[in-house]
């Protein structure tokens, strides 16, 4: 199994456990920038605490909200939209990315 496959498998299991306790969503809707076809059933985590680790060395950035996507579901891009629990957010900038997931600073759309 490749590193990417291992990471995706691990993140999928973690997501399933977090979704079971209401910390993650299995039914977000991602719309690519420019109004492409919406992608339903996207798995995400929404962090509204306003702090995200960046750079891999414990560097922190104060941001209003962070949405983390599992990359098996979609390929998020700047200015894309994500609807989570009835709220729509616009992707501003990528904070962190690996072979399995991508974390984005988002603002209300």
Protein Blocks (a to p, Z undefined) as FASTA:
>chain_A
ZZklmmmmmmmmmmmmmmmnopacfkbccddehhiacdehiacdddfkopacehhlopac
ddfbdcdddfklpccdehiacdeehiacddfbdfbdcfkbccdddddZZ
